[in-house]
C-alpha cells in the first residue's frame, strides 16, 4: 500500500509539473513579485534538504551571503530551488559531497551555485534540461523537474545553466535579478502593510516569542523576522528551551523538531503536560514531511505543524491567528459572569490549573488576609510566574484576578441572598464597606444597592 501511495504521489507531481510547464510556455503563468525575506526562504529550504541529504549519507555544506530584502515571487523561487535540489540529491552518490552557495550583491542580483559530486561525467550536457532526459535506459531520468526549473528561472528574468567540468562534478548556476526596477508595474504585487500583528502585540505586556532552532543561520533569520513585533528569546536545543519556557512563560513558541538533547516532540510533550506552561501555543517547524511525523507532533499537543521550507508571511499569519485564538479564550473568561472551568474547551493539564483557581474562588477569597503572596504559595508558583500565567489564561494580573472574582462573588450574593451589603463585602474579602462599594461601582457602573433594586 505504501508503494502504491508513493507512485500515486509521484504521478500527481509530474502532472502538476506538466501543467505548470505548459502555462509557462503559453505565457499564462503569472509573475507577481513583492519584497520579501529571501534569506528565510533559502535557509529553511536548505535545512529541509539537509535532512534528506543525511538520510542518503550526503554531506551538504553551504555558504549564504544575503543581507538585504529583495523583490521576488516566493512560489516561483521555491519551485526552482526544490526541482533543482531534488535532482541534485537524486544523482549525488551515497557519501558524496554537495555544496550550495547563495550570494545577493548590492544591486540585488542573486547568484546560486550548486556543486555536487556525480558518479560519472554527463555525456550530453546540452540535453540535461530536456523533459524526461536520461543518459541511457539503465539510469534514472531527471523527469521534468530541471526543465521546469529552467523555464521558471527565465520567467523570473533570470537563467539556469549547467557547467560541464569534465570531471565527476556537476555545477548548476542560477542567476536572477531581484531589484524592483527589473519588473514592470504589472509584475509588482500591490500589498498593504500588515499592522495587525503589531497592534495585537502592543496590547499586551507579554509579547514574547521563544524560537528553538539548532540551525544557527535559520534561527538568526527567524529572530530577525519576529524582532520588530516581539520580544524574542532563543535557544539552540530543546532541553535549554524547556527551562527558558518555564522561567519566561512566553506568549508562543516556535520549535524545530530535529534537535540535540531534546527534540521538538519531547519538548512539546513536556510543555503541554506541565501546569505552568500548558497554555502556551506551540508551532513545530520540521523538514520531516511524512504524515506519521505530523500525527506525532499534533498528538503531543502542538497547536500547528509547519513543514520546511515555509513562507515568512504565512508563518507570521499562523502566529497571529494562534495568539488571536488565545485572546478569544481570555476575553471569554473576562466577560463571563461566573468563573466555571468546565465551560471552557481546554486541555486536561490546563483544566488542573483552572480547577485550582476555582478552589481559590470558593474557599480563599472570602479571607481579607488572603493576598498575592498566599495566592502564589497556594498555586506553587513564583509571583512572576503566577502573574504571567494568569495574564495568559485570564487576561488579568494576579491583583485584578483576585479583585474581579471577589466582585463577581459579591454580585451573585447581591442578587441571590438577603445579606446586608456590608456583610457581603466582608464575606467576599473586602475589609471596608466603603471600599467594596467604590470598587463595585467602578466594575459594574452601578452601586450595590442599585443592583438590589
Legacy VTK file of the C-alpha trace (Angstrom):
# vtk DataFile Version 3.0
C-alpha trace
ASCII
DATASET POLYDATA
POINTS 453 float
0.000 0.000 0.000
2.869 2.370 0.815
4.426 1.759 -2.621
1.074 2.454 -4.306
0.723 5.700 -2.373
4.247 6.783 -3.334
3.595 6.034 -7.020
0.320 7.972 -6.872
2.079 10.991 -5.331
4.841 10.795 -7.945
2.329 10.710 -10.797
0.353 13.638 -9.365
3.576 15.624 -9.012
4.501 15.000 -12.650
1.009 16.017 -13.797
1.253 19.259 -11.787
4.692 19.978 -13.235
3.459 19.371 -16.784
0.559 21.772 -16.226
2.890 24.440 -14.862
5.353 23.952 -17.729
2.530 24.300 -20.263
1.328 27.527 -18.628
4.852 28.965 -18.754
5.237 28.069 -22.431
1.853 29.627 -23.247
2.875 32.785 -21.393
-0.036 32.288 -18.973
1.953 31.726 -15.776
1.610 34.904 -13.687
4.718 36.669 -12.424
3.992 38.881 -9.425
6.878 39.928 -7.203
6.858 41.541 -3.783
9.510 42.475 -1.251
10.358 39.565 0.980
12.901 37.823 3.179
14.961 35.761 0.746
17.350 34.507 3.413
14.489 32.875 5.332
13.241 31.089 2.202
16.698 29.769 1.316
17.715 28.881 4.882
14.525 26.914 5.619
14.759 25.191 2.235
18.378 24.148 2.782
17.553 22.919 6.269
14.869 20.624 4.873
17.173 19.259 2.165
19.945 18.780 4.686
17.656 16.266 6.395
17.131 14.425 3.090
20.865 14.512 2.355
21.682 12.984 5.747
19.287 10.116 5.046
21.322 9.347 1.906
24.685 9.876 3.591
25.424 13.026 1.571
27.479 15.799 3.129
25.722 19.121 2.417
27.656 22.334 3.022
26.504 25.864 2.288
27.524 29.497 2.153
24.794 32.158 2.202
25.577 35.862 1.831
22.219 37.647 1.751
21.933 40.810 3.812
19.103 42.670 2.095
15.463 42.090 1.336
14.690 41.512 -2.326
11.787 41.527 -4.781
10.719 38.062 -5.878
7.871 35.611 -6.355
8.376 33.155 -3.493
6.283 30.426 -5.132
8.375 30.523 -8.326
11.703 30.590 -6.461
10.521 27.765 -4.228
9.715 25.611 -7.264
13.032 26.433 -8.926
15.005 25.540 -5.802
13.070 22.358 -4.989
13.229 20.974 -8.532
16.933 21.772 -8.802
17.923 20.451 -5.379
15.757 17.323 -5.676
17.605 16.343 -8.855
20.993 17.194 -7.387
20.401 14.953 -4.360
18.899 12.229 -6.566
22.105 11.926 -8.635
24.616 12.593 -5.876
26.131 9.238 -4.831
25.954 7.911 -1.279
28.642 9.563 0.853
29.046 12.206 -1.846
29.576 15.952 -1.405
27.091 18.713 -2.191
27.849 22.433 -1.793
25.328 25.269 -2.077
26.367 28.924 -2.453
23.960 31.874 -2.476
25.099 35.469 -2.973
22.929 38.581 -3.267
25.082 41.521 -4.358
24.499 45.212 -3.647
22.402 45.561 -6.822
20.169 42.681 -5.641
21.368 40.237 -8.277
21.050 36.699 -6.927
23.546 34.015 -7.876
23.087 30.419 -6.741
25.831 27.885 -7.405
25.026 24.241 -6.709
28.015 21.925 -6.968
27.720 18.203 -6.335
29.593 15.004 -6.997
28.236 12.595 -9.609
29.251 9.036 -10.333
30.418 9.820 -13.879
30.541 12.863 -16.188
27.355 13.934 -18.015
27.567 12.597 -21.590
25.122 15.063 -23.170
25.033 18.208 -21.002
23.168 20.164 -23.720
20.193 17.823 -23.241
20.183 17.992 -19.443
17.211 20.387 -19.341
15.135 18.334 -21.782
11.992 16.742 -20.407
12.492 13.186 -19.098
16.174 13.254 -20.058
18.230 10.218 -19.109
21.737 9.123 -20.051
20.607 5.617 -21.045
17.912 3.101 -20.258
19.895 1.804 -17.284
19.915 5.132 -15.448
17.183 7.097 -13.742
15.885 10.133 -15.606
15.510 13.715 -14.399
11.774 13.829 -15.158
10.680 17.341 -15.995
11.971 18.984 -12.811
15.058 20.553 -14.393
13.117 21.632 -17.481
10.533 23.359 -15.278
13.231 24.972 -13.108
14.926 26.447 -16.209
11.644 27.777 -17.657
10.651 29.329 -14.323
14.085 30.940 -13.940
13.668 32.580 -17.341
10.121 33.659 -16.456
11.657 35.409 -13.419
14.011 37.219 -15.857
16.951 35.010 -14.943
18.762 31.909 -16.168
19.652 28.398 -15.060
22.711 26.822 -16.689
24.884 23.741 -16.313
28.660 23.935 -16.360
30.391 20.920 -17.858
33.501 20.467 -15.719
34.752 17.294 -17.459
35.014 15.707 -14.013
32.705 13.797 -11.736
31.243 17.091 -10.560
28.013 18.752 -11.715
27.732 22.536 -11.383
24.435 24.387 -11.795
24.365 28.184 -11.827
21.149 30.106 -11.208
21.151 33.882 -11.754
18.088 36.085 -11.149
17.788 39.889 -10.814
15.772 40.744 -7.705
15.684 44.539 -7.747
12.288 46.213 -8.017
13.446 48.118 -11.098
13.784 44.833 -13.009
9.996 44.412 -13.094
7.240 46.426 -14.716
4.318 47.741 -12.654
2.008 44.873 -13.700
4.562 42.405 -12.304
4.690 44.053 -8.862
2.137 42.806 -6.363
0.211 45.588 -4.693
0.238 44.943 -0.959
-0.632 46.942 2.122
1.438 46.787 5.311
0.123 44.235 7.780
-0.188 46.136 11.042
-2.483 43.605 12.704
0.320 41.614 14.301
1.948 44.741 15.682
-1.305 46.071 17.121
-2.126 42.692 18.632
1.209 42.543 20.429
1.156 46.126 21.655
-1.982 45.388 23.677
-0.104 43.025 25.964
2.993 43.218 28.141
3.656 39.532 27.377
4.688 39.882 23.750
7.425 37.256 23.981
8.225 34.559 21.438
10.635 31.685 22.104
12.439 30.418 18.995
14.031 26.979 19.341
16.213 26.025 16.373
19.602 24.283 16.283
20.432 25.551 12.787
22.257 28.802 13.585
21.591 30.623 10.293
17.891 29.747 10.228
17.493 30.718 13.885
19.143 34.070 13.142
16.704 34.728 10.292
13.677 33.772 12.420
14.849 36.101 15.186
15.138 38.955 12.670
11.695 38.138 11.281
9.913 38.433 14.633
12.071 41.054 16.370
10.002 44.045 15.142
6.823 42.797 16.846
8.020 40.535 19.673
10.480 40.328 22.460
12.466 37.361 21.156
14.104 34.682 23.297
16.101 31.976 21.537
17.553 28.549 22.206
19.520 26.013 20.172
18.140 22.858 21.811
15.004 21.551 23.460
16.451 20.951 26.917
17.538 24.571 27.405
14.302 25.770 25.788
12.258 23.880 28.386
13.949 25.741 31.241
13.611 29.063 29.423
9.905 28.446 28.803
9.246 27.654 32.475
11.153 30.744 33.552
9.914 33.262 30.959
6.441 31.868 30.089
6.472 33.272 26.522
3.313 34.029 24.552
4.152 31.496 21.865
6.904 29.026 20.949
8.369 28.137 17.531
10.380 24.934 17.708
12.297 22.768 15.292
11.684 19.018 15.561
15.142 17.524 14.950
17.374 18.943 17.712
20.084 17.749 20.106
19.486 16.950 23.812
15.673 17.076 23.467
13.758 17.023 20.181
10.699 19.105 19.369
8.224 16.280 20.075
9.695 15.730 23.549
9.775 19.470 24.238
6.135 19.805 23.206
5.133 16.910 25.473
6.989 18.368 28.470
5.455 21.815 27.982
1.892 20.655 27.398
1.888 18.333 30.423
3.263 20.990 32.786
0.597 23.111 34.508
2.906 26.108 34.376
3.395 26.046 30.576
0.420 24.082 29.237
-1.338 27.207 27.908
1.497 28.290 25.590
0.734 27.786 21.855
3.463 25.738 20.148
4.289 25.651 16.441
6.552 22.800 15.314
8.781 23.520 12.316
10.170 20.482 10.570
11.851 19.117 7.493
10.127 15.752 8.056
7.266 15.633 5.568
5.685 12.256 6.334
2.184 12.089 7.805
3.328 9.958 10.743
5.647 12.750 11.959
2.829 15.285 11.693
0.482 12.974 13.593
3.132 12.548 16.296
3.530 16.318 16.664
-0.194 17.007 16.930
-0.684 14.110 19.361
1.930 15.655 21.670
-0.151 18.818 21.823
1.377 21.005 19.100
-1.028 23.744 18.038
0.379 23.824 14.489
2.784 21.761 12.398
4.555 23.618 9.578
6.811 21.927 7.057
10.030 23.495 5.867
10.570 25.427 3.726
7.851 27.893 4.627
6.825 31.387 3.585
7.606 34.119 6.090
4.199 35.785 5.753
2.328 32.515 6.278
4.363 31.757 9.398
3.617 35.231 10.747
-0.064 34.740 9.957
-0.138 31.406 11.809
1.451 33.044 14.864
-1.072 35.883 14.681
-4.070 33.524 14.486
-2.905 31.363 17.389
-2.469 34.452 19.556
-5.906 35.705 18.499
-7.474 32.369 19.479
-5.751 32.572 22.864
-7.056 36.105 23.298
-10.620 34.967 22.498
-10.401 32.498 25.370
-9.162 35.133 27.810
-11.850 37.591 26.644
-14.476 34.928 27.150
-13.330 34.500 30.734
-13.143 38.237 31.424
-16.680 38.766 30.112
-18.247 35.795 31.888
-20.416 36.428 34.944
-19.191 33.360 36.828
-15.915 31.508 36.604
-16.660 27.890 35.654
-13.657 25.998 34.229
-15.872 23.252 32.791
-17.372 25.779 30.352
-14.016 26.226 28.610
-12.754 23.803 25.960
-9.188 23.377 27.190
-6.679 20.505 27.576
-6.718 18.380 30.728
-3.482 19.895 32.089
-4.888 23.364 31.698
-8.046 22.214 33.459
-5.965 21.350 36.539
-4.773 24.936 36.717
-8.296 26.281 36.240
-9.650 23.960 38.930
-7.068 25.297 41.373
-8.274 28.803 40.578
-11.844 27.668 41.188
-10.815 26.320 44.594
-9.354 29.709 45.486
-12.553 31.452 44.467
-14.666 29.023 46.502
-12.533 28.817 49.623
-9.922 31.551 49.904
-11.119 34.876 48.511
-13.517 35.496 51.386
-10.474 35.836 53.655
-9.434 39.520 53.852
-5.915 38.431 54.803
-5.538 36.264 51.703
-3.263 38.284 49.406
-0.945 37.798 46.439
1.818 36.121 48.488
-0.576 33.497 49.860
-2.035 33.052 46.377
1.441 32.275 44.961
2.097 29.739 47.736
-1.228 28.025 47.082
-0.529 27.812 43.332
3.119 26.717 43.922
4.442 29.445 41.618
6.634 32.491 41.968
4.997 35.918 41.851
6.212 36.491 38.274
5.164 33.032 37.072
1.667 33.374 38.511
1.296 36.873 37.070
2.288 35.717 33.563
0.255 32.520 33.708
-2.882 34.344 34.885
-2.359 37.082 32.307
-2.117 34.494 29.533
-5.075 32.390 30.698
-7.465 35.046 32.014
-6.119 38.328 30.662
-5.802 39.624 34.229
-2.942 40.344 36.587
-2.923 38.500 39.908
-4.287 41.504 41.791
-7.003 42.142 39.192
-7.962 38.453 39.154
-8.491 38.402 42.909
-10.447 41.671 42.934
-12.699 40.818 39.979
-13.575 37.373 41.297
-14.361 38.793 44.718
-16.654 41.277 42.979
-18.263 38.514 40.892
-18.975 36.521 44.051
-20.386 39.653 45.700
-22.584 40.360 42.673
-24.059 36.864 42.844
-24.812 37.294 46.580
-26.437 40.670 45.967
-28.852 39.064 43.529
-29.481 35.786 45.323
-29.344 36.474 49.086
-30.822 38.759 51.737
-27.483 39.559 53.368
-26.669 43.162 54.162
-24.351 44.925 51.697
-21.667 45.375 54.366
-21.869 41.649 55.232
-21.445 40.706 51.594
-18.402 42.954 51.360
-16.765 41.279 54.355
-17.716 37.777 53.150
-16.033 38.462 49.809
-12.751 39.615 51.351
-13.215 43.405 51.408
-12.177 44.819 54.804
-14.158 48.052 54.339
-17.785 48.502 53.149
-16.956 51.849 51.541
-14.023 50.329 49.642
-16.253 47.474 48.485
-18.948 49.880 47.237
-16.333 52.003 45.422
-14.790 49.014 43.593
-18.192 47.512 42.795
-19.395 50.741 41.186
-16.183 51.006 39.121
-16.683 47.449 37.861
-20.458 47.438 37.193
-21.249 51.172 36.795
-23.971 50.879 39.466
-23.892 50.706 43.267
-24.633 47.505 45.219
-27.949 48.973 46.440
-28.937 49.808 42.847
-28.155 46.219 41.853
-30.558 45.033 44.562
-33.315 47.172 43.097
LINES 1 454
453 0 1 2 3 4 5 6 7 8 9 10 11 12 13 14 15 16 17 18 19 20 21 22 23 24 25 26 27 28 29 30 31 32 33 34 35 36 37 38 39 40 41 42 43 44 45 46 47 48 49 50 51 52 53 54 55 56 57 58 59 60 61 62 63 64 65 66 67 68 69 70 71 72 73 74 75 76 77 78 79 80 81 82 83 84 85 86 87 88 89 90 91 92 93 94 95 96 97 98 99 100 101 102 103 104 105 106 107 108 109 110 111 112 113 114 115 116 117 118 119 120 121 122 123 124 125 126 127 128 129 130 131 132 133 134 135 136 137 138 139 140 141 142 143 144 145 146 147 148 149 150 151 152 153 154 155 156 157 158 159 160 161 162 163 164 165 166 167 168 169 170 171 172 173 174 175 176 177 178 179 180 181 182 183 184 185 186 187 188 189 190 191 192 193 194 195 196 197 198 199 200 201 202 203 204 205 206 207 208 209 210 211 212 213 214 215 216 217 218 219 220 221 222 223 224 225 226 227 228 229 230 231 232 233 234 235 236 237 238 239 240 241 242 243 244 245 246 247 248 249 250 251 252 253 254 255 256 257 258 259 260 261 262 263 264 265 266 267 268 269 270 271 272 273 274 275 276 277 278 279 280 281 282 283 284 285 286 287 288 289 290 291 292 293 294 295 296 297 298 299 300 301 302 303 304 305 306 307 308 309 310 311 312 313 314 315 316 317 318 319 320 321 322 323 324 325 326 327 328 329 330 331 332 333 334 335 336 337 338 339 340 341 342 343 344 345 346 347 348 349 350 351 352 353 354 355 356 357 358 359 360 361 362 363 364 365 366 367 368 369 370 371 372 373 374 375 376 377 378 379 380 381 382 383 384 385 386 387 388 389 390 391 392 393 394 395 396 397 398 399 400 401 402 403 404 405 406 407 408 409 410 411 412 413 414 415 416 417 418 419 420 421 422 423 424 425 426 427 428 429 430 431 432 433 434 435 436 437 438 439 440 441 442 443 444 445 446 447 448 449 450 451 452
